[in-house]
């Protein structure tokens, strides 16, 4: 049994193997407008809202001049790759298990609706989750916490845990006082996730599934002592 009532989960990189597809799509989009960006720099920012990514990599002037074109090109490039994305090992079973423990399961995604629809189908989300969000549900994207606030509103104010793969997930949740279980399946290291404030780290949904009760116990212990995390030993 657990006192946690809601599991908020990111999708890209957490449940869907899509982080590197997004990285490649953004790379092609930037290159097409004459602003090539090394892939490693792009990868560090996947999970941050696309509305913030251009200015984070370049500057506000370039965002004003080229931002919409870059974002439009990214969408077209990702559309060409989206059928290659797959649910990560254990993703569906993790959603089932969270519900089986009595938690409301909410997918807190900032994906545009068309991309979210693909992910929801890949995860069989209709029968495995209680609610979900898309980019249209919040005016601010991660690491701003608005999207998580909107996600929680779908199931009522309750004690929650975040499960995500990016430092932006951890930061958004931390701003609401919500502890985060980090996954390495998006390509971010355990050390970076812990430094951002994650309370425990697992490889992917399958790894977390096998130790879910222990992970939730860690979350509850950290919540009860008021710790924001950041020093749990990486697995």
ChimeraX attribute file (.defattr): number of C-alpha atoms within 10 A of each C-alpha:
attribute: neighborCount
match mode: 1-to-1
recipient: residues
	/A:1	8
	/A:2	12
	/A:3	13
	/A:4	18
	/A:5	19
	/A:6	23
	/A:7	24
	/A:8	25
	/A:9	25
	/A:10	25
	/A:11	27
	/A:12	28
	/A:13	25
	/A:14	25
	/A:15	31
	/A:16	23
	/A:17	21
	/A:18	24
	/A:19	22
	/A:20	18
	/A:21	20
	/A:22	25
	/A:23	22
	/A:24	17
	/A:25	23
	/A:26	28
	/A:27	24
	/A:28	20
	/A:29	24
	/A:30	21
	/A:31	13
	/A:32	14
	/A:33	13
	/A:34	8
	/A:35	14
	/A:36	13
	/A:37	16
	/A:38	11
	/A:39	14
	/A:40	10
	/A:41	12
	/A:42	19
	/A:43	20
	/A:44	16
	/A:45	19
	/A:46	25
	/A:47	27
	/A:48	20
	/A:49	19
	/A:50	22
	/A:51	16
	/A:52	17
	/A:53	19
	/A:54	23
	/A:55	15
	/A:56	13
	/A:57	14
	/A:58	13
	/A:59	12
	/A:60	14
	/A:61	10
	/A:62	13
	/A:63	20
	/A:64	11
	/A:65	10
	/A:66	15
	/A:67	23
	/A:68	13
	/A:69	15
	/A:70	23
	/A:71	20
	/A:72	11
	/A:73	20
	/A:74	23
	/A:75	19
	/A:76	13
	/A:77	19
	/A:78	21
	/A:79	16
	/A:80	12
	/A:81	15
	/A:82	16
	/A:83	11
	/A:84	11
	/A:85	18
	/A:86	16
	/A:87	22
	/A:88	21
	/A:89	17
	/A:90	17
	/A:91	25
	/A:92	19
	/A:93	15
	/A:94	20
	/A:95	26
	/A:96	18
	/A:97	15
	/A:98	20
	/A:99	18
	/A:100	11
	/A:101	14
	/A:102	14
	/A:103	23
	/A:104	24
	/A:105	25
	/A:106	25
	/A:107	26
	/A:108	27
	/A:109	26
	/A:110	27
	/A:111	21
	/A:112	15
	/A:113	15
	/A:114	11
	/A:115	15
	/A:116	20
	/A:117	14
	/A:118	16
	/A:119	25
	/A:120	18
	/A:121	11
	/A:122	18
	/A:123	22
	/A:124	15
	/A:125	20
	/A:126	11
	/A:127	9
	/A:128	21
	/A:129	21
	/A:130	16
	/A:131	18
	/A:132	23
	/A:133	23
	/A:134	20
	/A:135	18
	/A:136	13
	/A:137	19
	/A:138	18
	/A:139	10
	/A:140	16
	/A:141	24
	/A:142	24
	/A:143	22
	/A:144	20
	/A:145	20
	/A:146	19
	/A:147	25
	/A:148	30
	/A:149	17
	/A:150	17
	/A:151	23
	/A:152	25
	/A:153	12
	/A:154	14
	/A:155	15
	/A:156	13
	/A:157	11
	/A:158	14
	/A:159	17
	/A:160	23
	/A:161	23
	/A:162	26
	/A:163	28
	/A:164	32
	/A:165	35
	/A:166	31
	/A:167	27
	/A:168	23
	/A:169	28
	/A:170	28
	/A:171	22
	/A:172	23
	/A:173	29
	/A:174	20
	/A:175	14
	/A:176	14
	/A:177	16
	/A:178	20
	/A:179	28
	/A:180	34
	/A:181	26
	/A:182	33
	/A:183	27
	/A:184	21
	/A:185	24
	/A:186	25
	/A:187	16
	/A:188	18
	/A:189	19
	/A:190	22
	/A:191	16
	/A:192	15
	/A:193	29
	/A:194	23
	/A:195	16
	/A:196	22
	/A:197	24
	/A:198	34
	/A:199	27
	/A:200	27
	/A:201	26
	/A:202	22
	/A:203	19
	/A:204	22
	/A:205	26
	/A:206	18
	/A:207	17
	/A:208	23
	/A:209	21
	/A:210	13
	/A:211	11
	/A:212	18
	/A:213	15
	/A:214	13
	/A:215	18
	/A:216	19
	/A:217	15
	/A:218	18
	/A:219	26
	/A:220	18
	/A:221	13
	/A:222	16
	/A:223	18
	/A:224	9
	/A:225	8
	/A:226	10
	/A:227	15
	/A:228	18
	/A:229	22
	/A:230	17
	/A:231	15
	/A:232	17
	/A:233	11
	/A:234	15
	/A:235	10
